[in-house]
Structures are given as structure tokens and as C-alpha cells.
Amino acid sequence: MAGKQVTVEYQERGRYGRIVRKALVNGVDVCLEQVKVGLAWHY
């Protein structure tokens, strides 16, 4: 991933008032990919 451009999109505020963002590398949602391969989870 080194040397690639990352785009961060603002989504909304979460349950505790924190800003929820989406990180994209070449149009791919990085967080979603982590969930898919078991490196992260969603609650």
C-alpha cells in the first residue's frame, strides 16, 4: 500500500458522536476489505 493515494469520505456521526469516515484506495473501501478477510469486525 505504500505510495498509494488514499481518499477519505465523511459519512456521518456514530452512536457516540464520533465522525464515521470511509477510507478508499483506488476506489476500494479499505475497512470493508479488512472485515471481509477477518482482520476487523463491525458491530
C-alpha positions in Angstrom: 0.0 0.0 0.0 2.9 2.3 0.3 3.0 5.2 -2.2 -0.7 5.0 -3.0 -3.2 7.8 -2.7 -5.9 7.5 -0.1 -9.3 9.2 -0.3 -11.3 9.8 2.9 -15.0 10.4 2.7 -17.1 11.8 5.6 -20.1 9.7 6.3 -21.9 10.6 9.5 -21.6 10.8 13.2 -21.8 7.5 15.1 -23.6 6.5 18.2 -21.1 8.2 20.5 -20.8 11.4 18.4 -17.6 10.3 16.6 -17.2 11.1 12.9 -17.6 8.0 10.7 -15.4 8.0 7.6 -14.7 5.8 4.7 -11.1 5.2 3.5 -10.7 4.3 -0.2 -7.6 3.2 -2.0 -8.1 3.1 -5.8 -11.8 3.2 -5.2 -11.7 0.2 -2.8 -13.1 0.5 0.7 -10.1 -0.4 2.9 -12.2 -1.0 6.0 -14.7 -3.3 4.3 -11.8 -5.3 2.8 -10.4 -5.8 6.3 -13.7 -7.1 7.6 -14.0 -9.5 4.6 -10.7 -11.1 5.4 -11.2 -11.3 9.1 -8.8 -8.5 10.2 -11.6 -6.3 11.6 -15.2 -6.6 12.7 -18.3 -4.5 12.5 -20.8 -4.1 15.4 
